Amino acid sequence: QVQLVESGGGLVQPGGSLRLSCAASRTIFSIAYMGWYRQAPGKQRELVARIMNGGNTDYLDSVKGRFTISRDNAKNTVYLQMNSLEPADTAVYYCSASGMYWGQGTQVTVSS
């Protein structure tokens, strides 16, 4: 098992930036992938970005070029750098280990 704790959410104006962090309770080196998902009110949860244990990354089309996922295996932490934020990015963001273990989520609100 692994416990995941997200942080870094908040309220930001359109065009602003946030960096989300996901701290894992044990090493993430061997985990197949670490992902960031989001769920907006009335919508299904969707995969925003994931990073494989080999370093390859995948992104939701609507965030490509704006979001960057990274991992620090020494710190057992995964990050999501979000730039040029838009109101459509407003959601609860969840960290996940291979889609099996989940954090509690952190709210991101993009509004003027």
KEVOVO-252021 format. One record per residue (C-alpha): residue in three letters; x negated, y, z negated. Coordinates in Angstrom, 1 decimal, padded with zeros to 4 digits. Layout:
<lodos>
<lodo code="Ala" c1="X" c2="Y" c3="Z"/>
...
</lodos>
This chain:
<lodos>
<lodo code="Gln" c1="000.0" c2="000.0" c3="000.0"/>
<lodo code="Val" c1="-000.9" c2="003.6" c3="000.4"/>
<lodo code="Gln" c1="000.6" c2="006.8" c3="-001.1"/>
<lodo code="Leu" c1="000.7" c2="009.9" c3="001.0"/>
<lodo code="Val" c1="001.1" c2="013.5" c3="-000.2"/>
<lodo code="Glu" c1="001.7" c2="016.3" c3="002.2"/>
<lodo code="Ser" c1="000.9" c2="020.0" c3="001.6"/>
<lodo code="Gly" c1="000.6" c2="023.2" c3="003.5"/>
<lodo code="Gly" c1="004.1" c2="023.9" c3="004.7"/>
<lodo code="Gly" c1="005.9" c2="027.2" c3="004.3"/>
<lodo code="Leu" c1="007.5" c2="030.1" c3="006.0"/>
<lodo code="Val" c1="005.7" c2="031.7" c3="009.0"/>
<lodo code="Gln" c1="006.7" c2="034.1" c3="011.7"/>
<lodo code="Pro" c1="006.9" c2="033.1" c3="015.3"/>
<lodo code="Gly" c1="003.4" c2="033.0" c3="016.8"/>
<lodo code="Gly" c1="001.8" c2="032.2" c3="013.4"/>
<lodo code="Ser" c1="-000.2" c2="029.3" c3="012.2"/>
<lodo code="Leu" c1="-000.1" c2="026.7" c3="009.5"/>
<lodo code="Arg" c1="-002.3" c2="023.8" c3="008.6"/>
<lodo code="Leu" c1="-000.7" c2="020.7" c3="007.0"/>
<lodo code="Ser" c1="-002.7" c2="018.3" c3="005.0"/>
<lodo code="Cys" c1="-001.9" c2="014.7" c3="004.1"/>
<lodo code="Ala" c1="-003.9" c2="013.1" c3="001.3"/>
<lodo code="Ala" c1="-003.9" c2="009.3" c3="001.1"/>
<lodo code="Ser" c1="-004.4" c2="007.3" c3="-002.1"/>
<lodo code="Arg" c1="-007.0" c2="005.0" c3="-000.5"/>
<lodo code="Thr" c1="-009.2" c2="004.8" c3="002.5"/>
<lodo code="Ile" c1="-007.5" c2="005.4" c3="005.8"/>
<lodo code="Phe" c1="-010.5" c2="004.1" c3="007.8"/>
<lodo code="Ser" c1="-008.8" c2="000.8" c3="008.5"/>
<lodo code="Ile" c1="-005.3" c2="002.1" c3="009.1"/>
<lodo code="Ala" c1="-004.3" c2="001.7" c3="012.8"/>
<lodo code="Tyr" c1="-003.1" c2="005.2" c3="013.1"/>
<lodo code="Met" c1="-002.1" c2="008.2" c3="011.0"/>
<lodo code="Gly" c1="000.8" c2="010.3" c3="012.3"/>
<lodo code="Trp" c1="002.8" c2="013.4" c3="011.7"/>
<lodo code="Tyr" c1="006.5" c2="013.2" c3="012.3"/>
<lodo code="Arg" c1="009.2" c2="015.9" c3="011.9"/>
<lodo code="Gln" c1="012.9" c2="016.0" c3="011.4"/>
<lodo code="Ala" c1="015.0" c2="019.0" c3="012.0"/>
<lodo code="Pro" c1="018.6" c2="019.3" c3="010.6"/>
<lodo code="Gly" c1="021.0" c2="017.1" c3="012.6"/>
<lodo code="Lys" c1="018.2" c2="015.6" c3="014.6"/>
<lodo code="Gln" c1="016.3" c2="012.3" c3="014.6"/>
<lodo code="Arg" c1="012.8" c2="012.1" c3="013.3"/>
<lodo code="Glu" c1="010.3" c2="012.4" c3="016.0"/>
<lodo code="Leu" c1="006.6" c2="011.7" c3="016.3"/>
<lodo code="Val" c1="004.7" c2="015.0" c3="016.7"/>
<lodo code="Ala" c1="001.1" c2="013.7" c3="016.8"/>
<lodo code="Arg" c1="-000.9" c2="010.7" c3="015.9"/>
<lodo code="Ile" c1="-004.6" c2="009.8" c3="015.6"/>
<lodo code="Met" c1="-005.8" c2="006.3" c3="016.1"/>
<lodo code="Asn" c1="-008.6" c2="004.9" c3="013.9"/>
<lodo code="Gly" c1="-010.9" c2="005.1" c3="016.9"/>
<lodo code="Gly" c1="-010.1" c2="008.8" c3="017.2"/>
<lodo code="Asn" c1="-007.8" c2="008.9" c3="020.2"/>
<lodo code="Thr" c1="-004.8" c2="011.2" c3="019.8"/>
<lodo code="Asp" c1="-001.3" c2="011.5" c3="021.2"/>
<lodo code="Tyr" c1="001.0" c2="014.5" c3="021.1"/>
<lodo code="Leu" c1="004.7" c2="015.3" c3="021.6"/>
<lodo code="Asp" c1="004.9" c2="017.2" c3="025.0"/>
<lodo code="Ser" c1="006.3" c2="020.3" c3="023.4"/>
<lodo code="Val" c1="003.4" c2="020.7" c3="021.0"/>
<lodo code="Lys" c1="000.5" c2="019.9" c3="023.4"/>
<lodo code="Gly" c1="-002.0" c2="022.8" c3="023.4"/>
<lodo code="Arg" c1="-000.6" c2="024.2" c3="020.2"/>
<lodo code="Phe" c1="-001.1" c2="021.5" c3="017.6"/>
<lodo code="Thr" c1="-004.2" c2="019.6" c3="016.8"/>
<lodo code="Ile" c1="-004.4" c2="016.4" c3="014.6"/>
<lodo code="Ser" c1="-007.6" c2="015.4" c3="012.9"/>
<lodo code="Arg" c1="-008.7" c2="013.1" c3="010.2"/>
<lodo code="Asp" c1="-011.5" c2="013.1" c3="007.6"/>
<lodo code="Asn" c1="-012.1" c2="009.5" c3="006.6"/>
<lodo code="Ala" c1="-014.5" c2="010.5" c3="003.8"/>
<lodo code="Lys" c1="-011.7" c2="012.5" c3="002.2"/>
<lodo code="Asn" c1="-008.9" c2="010.1" c3="003.1"/>
<lodo code="Thr" c1="-007.1" c2="013.1" c3="004.6"/>
<lodo code="Val" c1="-005.3" c2="013.9" c3="007.8"/>
<lodo code="Tyr" c1="-004.6" c2="017.4" c3="009.0"/>
<lodo code="Leu" c1="-002.2" c2="019.0" c3="011.5"/>
<lodo code="Gln" c1="-003.3" c2="022.4" c3="012.7"/>
<lodo code="Met" c1="-000.3" c2="024.2" c3="014.1"/>
<lodo code="Asn" c1="-000.8" c2="027.4" c3="016.2"/>
<lodo code="Ser" c1="001.6" c2="029.5" c3="018.2"/>
<lodo code="Leu" c1="004.5" c2="028.3" c3="016.1"/>
<lodo code="Glu" c1="008.0" c2="028.6" c3="017.5"/>
<lodo code="Pro" c1="011.4" c2="028.6" c3="015.8"/>
<lodo code="Ala" c1="012.0" c2="025.2" c3="017.4"/>
<lodo code="Asp" c1="009.1" c2="023.8" c3="015.3"/>
<lodo code="Thr" c1="011.2" c2="024.3" c3="012.1"/>
<lodo code="Ala" c1="011.6" c2="021.0" c3="010.4"/>
<lodo code="Val" c1="010.5" c2="018.8" c3="007.5"/>
<lodo code="Tyr" c1="007.1" c2="017.3" c3="008.5"/>
<lodo code="Tyr" c1="006.2" c2="013.9" c3="007.3"/>
<lodo code="Cys" c1="002.9" c2="012.1" c3="007.2"/>
<lodo code="Ser" c1="002.8" c2="008.4" c3="007.9"/>
<lodo code="Ala" c1="000.4" c2="005.5" c3="007.9"/>
<lodo code="Ser" c1="001.1" c2="003.4" c3="011.0"/>
<lodo code="Gly" c1="004.8" c2="004.1" c3="010.6"/>
<lodo code="Met" c1="004.9" c2="001.9" c3="007.5"/>
<lodo code="Tyr" c1="004.2" c2="004.3" c3="004.7"/>
<lodo code="Trp" c1="005.5" c2="007.8" c3="004.3"/>
<lodo code="Gly" c1="004.9" c2="010.9" c3="002.4"/>
<lodo code="Gln" c1="007.7" c2="013.0" c3="000.8"/>
<lodo code="Gly" c1="007.6" c2="015.6" c3="003.5"/>
<lodo code="Thr" c1="006.8" c2="019.3" c3="003.6"/>
<lodo code="Gln" c1="009.1" c2="022.0" c3="005.0"/>
<lodo code="Val" c1="007.9" c2="024.2" c3="007.8"/>
<lodo code="Thr" c1="010.1" c2="027.2" c3="008.7"/>
<lodo code="Val" c1="009.4" c2="029.5" c3="011.6"/>
<lodo code="Ser" c1="011.4" c2="032.6" c3="011.5"/>
<lodo code="Ser" c1="011.1" c2="036.4" c3="011.7"/>
</lodos>
